[in-house]
């Protein structure tokens, strides 16, 4: 489905233009995108039964970790997407095959430091503190990387003790697809989102009049295509000056237009994966692969900035 607003900004109006430092998580995604063979697209499309989960806890991964692990599953031609860290595998008595390569994932957490002493306070202690005690702490955001390995790289998988406690932070369980409508209804009610349906093949968001126009639902060949398109336009909607104030100058600025499209595609993919819409993942990968072959000199910083902006958009929607 062609989308009218499908490409916009390298940087949002509020973003910092300084060059980000090297990022292992982004590096691994770009490395795997480079390995994806366009001739093998059809072989990559059966993701329904291999949603990325932790080998030991059986918890689903979340956010962009899903994309990173799906890509890793694709390029390694694995049949499952069960992952665990080297330490967890070793504790369970497992041995990795020679030459096994892991995939970098990331988790967001906080470090708590006492304002006066500078002492780091464990989160377990913070949870027991009174509000007055908590007010004496600085809450510092911290992004942690973990390297995980697909279970197919474990030589003696059948011998493993799968009851061990894994050291990865726990992920929030993904919601089912039927919750999409509840999510969209909340945005309409609390965010005053306006959606118009027309007998047209084009979906678009207009910042001038602040509404989304969608083809009628029956025009879509699948439910997944309907939701992925709608989520894409909703991410554009978050960029309005009254919301996150991104650069929505559209076709008037080719670079800005291209970057905003990347944000919308990533945000759509995040929402789709959260609600169990897997079928459109391969199309998002097609888009990311095509985009990542352009702007080679700045693609890491651009991709990182797009990740950041799409996460902000998703968070904005969730907090309505």
C-alpha positions as CSV (number, residue, x, y, z in Angstrom):
1,X,0.0,0.0,0.0
2,X,1.5,3.3,-1.1
3,X,1.7,5.8,1.8
4,X,1.6,9.5,1.0
5,X,3.9,10.6,3.8
6,X,6.5,7.9,3.5
7,X,9.8,9.6,4.0
8,X,11.0,12.6,6.2
9,X,13.8,14.1,8.6
10,X,17.4,13.3,9.4
11,X,17.0,15.1,12.7
12,X,13.9,16.2,14.6
13,X,13.7,19.8,15.6
14,X,14.5,18.9,19.2
15,X,17.3,16.4,18.5
16,X,21.0,17.0,19.2
17,X,23.1,17.1,16.1
18,X,26.2,15.9,17.8
19,X,27.7,12.6,16.4
20,X,26.6,9.6,18.6
21,X,29.4,7.4,19.8
22,X,29.9,3.9,18.3
23,X,27.0,1.6,19.2
24,X,27.4,-2.2,19.3
25,X,23.6,-2.7,19.1
26,X,23.3,-0.6,15.9
27,X,26.5,-2.1,14.5
28,X,25.1,-5.6,14.8
29,X,21.8,-4.7,13.2
30,X,23.7,-3.0,10.2
31,X,26.0,-6.0,10.0
32,X,23.0,-8.4,9.7
33,X,21.2,-6.1,7.3
34,X,24.2,-6.3,5.0
35,X,24.1,-10.1,5.2
36,X,20.4,-10.4,4.3
37,X,20.1,-11.7,0.8
38,X,17.2,-10.2,-1.2
39,X,17.0,-13.3,-3.3
40,X,16.0,-15.3,-0.2
41,X,13.1,-13.2,0.9
42,X,10.5,-16.0,0.5
43,X,12.6,-18.3,2.7
44,X,12.6,-15.6,5.4
45,X,8.8,-15.2,5.7
46,X,7.8,-17.9,8.2
47,X,8.3,-16.1,11.5
48,X,5.0,-17.0,13.2
49,X,6.3,-20.0,15.0
50,X,9.7,-18.6,15.9
51,X,9.0,-15.4,17.9
52,X,12.2,-14.5,19.8
53,X,12.1,-15.8,23.4
54,X,14.5,-16.4,26.2
55,X,15.5,-20.0,26.2
56,X,15.2,-20.4,30.0
57,X,12.4,-18.0,31.1
58,X,10.4,-18.4,27.9
59,X,9.7,-14.7,28.1
60,X,9.3,-12.8,24.8
61,X,11.8,-10.2,23.9
62,X,10.5,-6.7,23.3
63,X,11.0,-3.6,21.2
64,X,13.9,-3.4,18.8
65,X,15.4,-6.5,20.4
66,X,12.8,-8.4,18.4
67,X,14.0,-7.0,15.1
68,X,17.7,-7.7,16.1
69,X,16.9,-11.3,17.0
70,X,14.7,-11.9,13.9
71,X,17.5,-10.6,11.7
72,X,20.0,-12.9,13.5
73,X,17.7,-15.8,13.0
74,X,17.4,-15.0,9.3
75,X,21.1,-14.6,8.5
76,X,22.0,-17.7,10.4
77,X,19.2,-19.7,8.8
78,X,18.0,-20.9,12.2
79,X,14.6,-22.6,12.6
80,X,13.9,-21.3,16.1
81,X,14.5,-18.0,17.9
82,X,15.3,-19.1,21.4
83,X,18.2,-17.1,22.9
84,X,20.3,-17.0,26.0
85,X,23.6,-15.5,27.2
86,X,26.9,-17.4,27.3
87,X,26.8,-17.3,31.1
88,X,23.3,-18.8,31.3
89,X,24.2,-21.5,28.8
90,X,27.3,-22.4,30.7
91,X,25.5,-22.5,34.1
92,X,23.0,-24.9,32.6
93,X,25.8,-27.2,31.4
94,X,25.7,-26.1,27.8
95,X,28.5,-25.9,25.2
96,X,28.5,-23.6,22.3
97,X,29.6,-24.9,18.9
98,X,32.9,-23.7,17.6
99,X,32.7,-20.4,15.8
100,X,29.2,-19.5,17.2
101,X,28.5,-15.8,17.0
102,X,26.1,-14.0,19.3
103,X,23.7,-11.2,18.8
104,X,23.8,-7.9,20.7
105,X,20.6,-6.9,22.5
106,X,19.9,-3.9,24.8
107,X,17.9,-3.2,27.9
108,X,17.2,0.1,29.6
109,X,17.6,0.4,33.3
110,X,18.6,2.9,36.0
111,X,21.5,3.4,38.4
112,X,20.6,5.1,41.8
113,X,23.3,7.3,43.4
114,X,23.1,9.1,46.7
115,X,23.2,12.9,46.0
116,X,25.6,13.7,48.8
117,X,27.9,10.6,49.1
118,X,27.8,9.4,45.5
119,X,27.2,5.9,46.7
120,X,25.4,3.5,44.3
121,X,22.3,2.1,45.9
122,X,21.0,-1.3,44.6
123,X,17.5,-1.2,43.1
124,X,16.4,-3.9,45.7
125,X,17.2,-1.4,48.5
126,X,15.6,1.5,46.6
127,X,12.3,-0.4,46.5
128,X,12.3,-0.6,50.3
129,X,13.0,3.2,50.8
130,X,10.5,5.9,51.9
131,X,9.8,8.7,49.5
132,X,11.9,11.1,51.5
133,X,14.9,8.7,51.2
134,X,14.3,8.3,47.4
135,X,14.3,12.1,47.0
136,X,17.9,12.1,48.2
137,X,19.0,9.9,45.2
138,X,19.9,10.7,41.7
139,X,18.2,8.4,39.1
140,X,20.6,7.9,36.2
141,X,19.4,6.2,33.0
142,X,21.6,3.4,31.8
143,X,21.5,1.4,28.6
144,X,23.0,-2.1,29.0
145,X,24.0,-4.5,26.2
146,X,23.9,-8.3,26.4
147,X,25.2,-10.8,23.9
148,X,22.9,-13.7,23.4
149,X,23.2,-16.9,21.3
150,X,20.6,-18.9,19.3
151,X,19.9,-22.2,21.0
152,X,20.8,-24.0,17.7
153,X,24.4,-23.1,18.4
154,X,24.4,-25.2,21.6
155,X,26.0,-28.6,21.0
156,X,24.2,-30.4,23.9
157,X,20.9,-28.6,24.0
158,X,19.0,-31.7,25.0
159,X,21.2,-32.1,28.1
160,X,20.6,-28.6,29.4
161,X,19.1,-27.8,32.8
162,X,16.4,-25.3,31.6
163,X,15.3,-24.5,35.1
164,X,18.2,-22.1,35.9
165,X,17.5,-18.4,36.5
166,X,18.7,-16.4,33.6
167,X,20.5,-13.1,34.4
168,X,18.8,-11.1,31.7
169,X,16.3,-8.4,32.8
170,X,12.7,-9.7,32.3
171,X,10.8,-8.5,29.3
172,X,7.2,-7.5,29.3
173,X,4.9,-10.1,27.7
174,X,3.6,-9.0,24.3
175,X,-0.1,-8.3,24.0
176,X,-2.3,-10.1,21.6
177,X,-3.4,-8.6,18.3
178,X,-7.0,-8.0,19.5
179,X,-5.6,-5.3,21.8
180,X,-4.7,-3.2,18.7
181,X,-8.2,-1.8,18.6
182,X,-8.1,-0.9,22.3
183,X,-4.8,0.9,21.8
184,X,-6.0,2.8,18.8
185,X,-9.3,3.7,20.5
186,X,-7.3,5.1,23.5
187,X,-5.3,7.4,21.1
188,X,-8.6,8.6,19.5
189,X,-10.2,9.3,22.8
190,X,-7.3,10.8,24.8
191,X,-5.2,12.2,22.0
192,X,-8.0,13.4,19.8
193,X,-6.7,11.4,16.8
194,X,-8.8,11.9,13.7
195,X,-9.0,9.1,11.1
196,X,-11.0,9.4,7.9
197,X,-11.7,6.5,5.6
198,X,-12.0,6.9,1.8
199,X,-12.3,5.0,-1.4
200,X,-8.7,5.6,-2.2
201,X,-5.6,3.5,-2.5
202,X,-3.4,6.0,-0.6
203,X,-2.9,6.3,3.2
204,X,-1.5,9.6,4.5
205,X,-1.2,12.0,7.4
206,X,-1.6,15.7,6.8
207,X,0.0,17.9,9.5
208,X,-1.7,21.0,8.0
209,X,-5.2,19.7,8.9
210,X,-3.9,17.2,11.5
211,X,-5.8,14.0,10.4
212,X,-5.0,10.6,8.9
213,X,-6.8,9.4,5.8
214,X,-6.9,5.6,5.3
215,X,-8.4,3.4,2.5
216,X,-11.5,1.6,3.8
217,X,-10.6,-1.4,5.7
218,X,-12.0,-3.9,3.2
219,X,-9.5,-2.6,0.6
220,X,-6.6,-4.1,2.5
221,X,-5.6,-7.7,1.5
222,X,-4.9,-8.6,5.2
223,X,-5.4,-7.4,8.7
224,X,-1.7,-7.1,9.2
225,X,-1.3,-4.7,6.3
226,X,-4.1,-2.6,7.6
227,X,-2.6,-2.3,11.1
228,X,1.0,-1.8,9.9
229,X,-0.2,1.0,7.6
230,X,-2.3,2.7,10.3
231,X,0.5,2.4,12.8
232,X,2.9,4.0,10.3
233,X,0.5,7.0,9.9
234,X,-0.1,7.3,13.6
235,X,3.7,7.6,14.2
236,X,3.7,10.5,11.6
237,X,0.8,12.0,13.7
238,X,3.0,12.1,16.8
239,X,5.4,14.4,15.0
240,X,2.9,17.3,14.8
241,X,4.0,20.7,16.4
242,X,1.5,20.2,19.2
243,X,3.0,16.8,20.1
244,X,6.6,15.8,19.6
245,X,7.3,18.6,17.1
246,X,9.4,16.7,14.5
247,X,10.3,18.1,11.1
248,X,7.3,17.3,8.9
249,X,8.2,19.5,6.0
250,X,7.5,16.6,3.6
251,X,8.6,16.6,0.0
252,X,9.9,20.2,0.4
253,X,12.9,18.7,2.1
254,X,14.1,15.4,0.7
255,X,16.5,14.6,3.5
256,X,14.0,15.5,6.2
257,X,11.2,13.5,4.4
258,X,13.4,10.4,4.2
259,X,14.3,10.4,7.8
260,X,10.7,10.9,9.0
261,X,9.8,7.9,6.9
262,X,12.4,5.9,8.7
263,X,11.0,6.9,12.0
264,X,7.4,6.0,11.0
265,X,8.5,2.6,9.6
266,X,10.4,1.7,12.8
267,X,7.6,2.9,15.0
268,X,5.1,0.9,13.0
269,X,7.3,-2.1,13.3
270,X,7.6,-1.7,17.1
271,X,3.8,-1.5,17.5
272,X,3.2,-4.4,15.1
273,X,5.7,-6.6,16.9
274,X,4.3,-5.7,20.3
275,X,0.8,-6.8,19.2
276,X,1.9,-10.0,17.6
277,X,1.7,-8.8,14.0
278,X,4.6,-10.7,12.5
279,X,3.6,-11.0,8.8
280,X,4.7,-7.5,7.9
281,X,8.2,-7.8,9.5
282,X,9.8,-8.9,6.3
283,X,8.5,-5.8,4.5
284,X,10.0,-3.6,7.2
285,X,13.3,-5.4,6.8
286,X,13.1,-4.7,3.1
287,X,12.6,-1.0,3.8
288,X,15.4,-0.9,6.3
289,X,17.8,-2.7,4.0
290,X,17.0,-0.4,1.1
291,X,17.4,2.7,3.3
292,X,20.7,1.4,4.9
293,X,22.4,1.2,1.5
294,X,22.0,4.9,1.2
295,X,23.7,7.6,3.3
296,X,26.5,5.1,4.0
297,X,28.8,7.6,5.7
298,X,26.1,8.6,8.3
299,X,23.9,5.5,8.4
300,X,24.9,4.5,11.9
301,X,24.1,7.9,13.5
302,X,21.0,8.3,11.4
303,X,19.7,4.8,12.3
304,X,20.4,5.5,16.0
305,X,18.6,8.8,15.9
306,X,15.7,7.2,14.1
307,X,15.5,4.5,16.7
308,X,15.4,7.1,19.4
309,X,12.7,9.2,17.7
310,X,10.5,6.1,17.1
311,X,10.8,5.0,20.7
312,X,9.8,8.5,21.8
313,X,6.8,8.3,19.5
314,X,5.8,4.9,20.9
315,X,6.2,6.1,24.5
316,X,4.1,9.2,23.7
317,X,1.3,7.0,22.5
318,X,1.5,4.7,25.5
319,X,1.3,7.6,27.9
320,X,-1.8,9.2,26.5
